[in-house]
């Protein structure tokens, strides 16, 4: 169980690594510098390192989970009396149902009706392959093999992603370079073995 929690903690950091090469503001049309990536990596590490011990491991995962649970309880406990009544629970269910209906209407209006099932199936079948990808990334980021990620390891991984995207090596990653990198990743993941000659 501890190993599983550790992997999930590392996964949170690893998932963040590709994002570091994108602007912190979320503006996909902005150019990102190497210095900005270093700053973003430090900020991401500080956010994930819940107990401030200089590494991301199972302890941080547990702390973040407890924090999320406390927030969820506070959200459900509408009157703040320290307990959740049936009325509060029912209201929570009604709110969730309303949000789902609203999302469904938006998708239908955007011409995406019927896609929900396909997306759900893709998510189900992608779980195992996503776990394998996470483990592979963990091996690359956790360079000393201690099942934890240090700030230096996270920053090194973020800069490696940045450098890979920086095609002309000018210390900046443009939207065009990010788009080219995403295209290369998709092509690599979708590459099929070549058919034998004559087939």
Secondary structure per residue as TSV (DSSP state, phi and psi in degrees):
chain	resnum	aa	ss	phi	psi
A	1	X	-	360.0	-44.1
A	2	X	H	-61.3	-38.2
A	3	X	H	-63.2	-40.9
A	4	X	H	-63.3	-44.2
A	5	X	H	-62.8	-41.6
A	6	X	H	-60.2	-44.2
A	7	X	H	-61.5	-40.7
A	8	X	H	-66.0	-37.8
A	9	X	H	-63.5	-47.5
A	10	X	H	-61.9	-37.9
A	11	X	H	-59.6	-38.9
A	12	X	H	-59.8	-41.2
A	13	X	H	-70.7	-40.6
A	14	X	H	-66.9	-39.0
A	15	X	H	-62.1	-34.2
A	16	X	H	-70.1	-27.1
A	17	X	H	-57.9	-48.7
A	18	X	H	-61.0	-29.0
A	19	X	H	-70.8	-24.2
A	20	X	T	-63.7	-25.1
A	21	X	T	-79.2	-8.4
A	22	X	S	-96.9	155.2
A	23	X	-	-57.6	139.0
A	24	X	T	-62.7	-25.5
A	25	X	T	-75.0	-13.2
A	26	X	-	86.3	0.1
A	27	X	-	-79.5	107.0
A	28	X	T	-71.4	-11.7
A	29	X	T	-94.8	4.6
A	30	X	S	-93.8	155.6
A	31	X	-	-94.8	137.1
A	32	X	E	-110.0	137.0
A	33	X	E	-98.9	164.7
A	34	X	H	-63.6	-38.5
A	35	X	H	-62.9	-39.3
A	36	X	H	-65.0	-36.2
A	37	X	H	-65.5	-41.6
A	38	X	H	-61.0	-43.2
A	39	X	H	-64.2	-44.4
A	40	X	H	-62.8	-39.5
A	41	X	H	-62.9	-42.1
A	42	X	H	-64.5	-41.0
A	43	X	H	-65.7	-42.6
A	44	X	H	-63.6	-42.3
A	45	X	H	-63.1	-46.2
A	46	X	H	-59.6	-36.7
A	47	X	H	-69.6	-40.0
A	48	X	H	-80.1	-26.9
A	49	X	-	-81.2	78.8
A	50	X	T	-60.1	-39.9
A	51	X	T	-95.8	5.4
A	52	X	-	54.6	41.7
A	53	X	S	-100.5	8.4
A	54	X	S	82.6	13.5
A	55	X	E	-151.9	154.4
A	56	X	E	-103.9	115.6
A	57	X	S	-148.6	-163.7
A	58	X	H	-61.2	-32.5
A	59	X	H	-63.2	-41.1
A	60	X	H	-66.1	-40.0
A	61	X	H	-60.4	-45.3
A	62	X	H	-62.7	-41.1
A	63	X	H	-64.9	-42.6
A	64	X	H	-65.6	-38.9
A	65	X	H	-64.0	-42.9
A	66	X	H	-62.1	-38.7
A	67	X	H	-64.6	-42.8
A	68	X	H	-64.7	-40.1
A	69	X	H	-64.2	-40.4
A	70	X	H	-63.3	-41.2
A	71	X	H	-65.4	-41.0
A	72	X	H	-65.1	-42.0
A	73	X	H	-61.1	-45.5
A	74	X	H	-61.4	-35.5
A	75	X	H	-68.4	-40.7
A	76	X	H	-72.9	-35.7
A	77	X	-	-81.1	73.8
A	78	X	T	-58.0	-37.3
A	79	X	T	-91.0	0.5
A	80	X	-	64.9	28.9
A	81	X	S	-94.5	6.4
A	82	X	S	86.5	5.3
A	83	X	S	-144.7	158.2
A	84	X	-	-108.5	117.3
A	85	X	-	-84.0	167.0
A	86	X	H	-61.2	-38.5
A	87	X	H	-62.4	-42.4
A	88	X	H	-65.9	-40.4
A	89	X	H	-64.8	-44.7
A	90	X	H	-62.2	-38.8
A	91	X	H	-64.1	-40.6
A	92	X	H	-59.8	-44.9
A	93	X	H	-62.2	-41.5
A	94	X	H	-64.8	-40.7
A	95	X	H	-62.8	-43.7
A	96	X	H	-63.0	-42.6
A	97	X	H	-62.4	-40.9
A	98	X	H	-64.2	-40.6
A	99	X	H	-66.3	-40.6
A	100	X	H	-61.9	-42.6
A	101	X	H	-63.1	-41.1
A	102	X	H	-63.7	-42.5
A	103	X	H	-63.6	-39.7
A	104	X	H	-62.2	-40.8
A	105	X	H	-65.2	-39.8
A	106	X	H	-65.3	-41.4
A	107	X	H	-64.4	-41.8
A	108	X	H	-63.8	-40.4
A	109	X	H	-66.2	-29.2
A	110	X	T	-87.9	4.4
A	111	X	T	80.4	23.6
A	112	X	-	-107.2	18.3
A	113	X	T	-58.9	135.6
A	114	X	T	91.2	-11.7
A	115	X	H	-76.7	-21.3
A	116	X	H	-56.9	-43.5
A	117	X	H	-64.4	-42.3
A	118	X	H	-63.3	-43.0
A	119	X	H	-63.0	-40.6
A	120	X	H	-64.7	-41.8
A	121	X	H	-65.5	-40.3
A	122	X	H	-61.8	-40.4
A	123	X	H	-64.2	-40.1
A	124	X	H	-65.1	-47.7
A	125	X	H	-72.0	-22.1
A	126	X	H	-85.1	-5.6
A	127	X	H	-59.7	-48.6
A	128	X	H	-66.9	-43.2
A	129	X	H	-67.8	-33.2
A	130	X	H	-66.1	-37.7
A	131	X	H	-64.6	-41.9
A	132	X	H	-62.7	-42.8
A	133	X	H	-62.1	-40.8
A	134	X	H	-62.9	-42.1
A	135	X	H	-63.9	-39.0
A	136	X	H	-64.9	-43.2
A	137	X	H	-65.8	-38.1
A	138	X	H	-59.9	-41.8
A	139	X	H	-60.6	-34.6
A	140	X	H	-76.8	-36.9
A	141	X	H	-82.8	-43.2
A	142	X	-	-81.1	74.9
A	143	X	T	-68.3	-25.3
A	144	X	T	-94.5	0.9
A	145	X	-	66.8	25.8
A	146	X	S	-94.3	11.5
A	147	X	S	61.6	27.2
A	148	X	S	-144.9	158.7
A	149	X	E	-116.5	125.1
A	150	X	E	-88.1	167.6
A	151	X	H	-62.5	-39.1
A	152	X	H	-63.0	-39.9
A	153	X	H	-67.1	-42.0
A	154	X	H	-64.8	-43.0
A	155	X	H	-65.8	-41.3
A	156	X	H	-60.5	-43.2
A	157	X	H	-65.0	-41.9
A	158	X	H	-63.5	-42.9
A	159	X	H	-69.2	-32.6
A	160	X	H	-64.3	-41.9
A	161	X	H	-62.9	-42.1
A	162	X	H	-62.1	-48.2
A	163	X	H	-62.6	-35.2
A	164	X	H	-66.5	-34.0
A	165	X	H	-80.1	-24.7
A	166	X	-	-78.3	78.7
A	167	X	T	-59.3	-40.1
A	168	X	T	-95.3	6.1
A	169	X	-	53.6	44.3
A	170	X	S	-102.2	9.4
A	171	X	S	80.2	12.5
A	172	X	E	-137.1	149.7
A	173	X	E	-119.2	118.5
A	174	X	-	-89.5	165.0
A	175	X	H	-56.4	-36.7
A	176	X	H	-64.8	-40.6
A	177	X	H	-67.4	-38.5
A	178	X	H	-63.8	-41.4
A	179	X	H	-63.4	-42.0
A	180	X	H	-64.0	-39.4
A	181	X	H	-65.4	-43.4
A	182	X	H	-61.2	-39.9
A	183	X	H	-63.5	-39.7
A	184	X	H	-66.1	-40.4
A	185	X	H	-63.8	-43.9
A	186	X	H	-63.5	-41.5
A	187	X	H	-64.1	-39.5
A	188	X	H	-66.3	-42.6
A	189	X	H	-67.7	-35.1
A	190	X	H	-92.3	0.3
A	191	X	-	-65.3	129.3
A	192	X	-	-105.3	151.3
A	193	X	-	-60.2	141.2
A	194	X	-	-66.8	142.1
A	195	X	-	-73.2	143.5
A	196	X	-	-58.9	149.2
A	197	X	T	-60.3	141.0
A	198	X	T	94.4	-6.5
A	199	X	-	-92.8	360.0
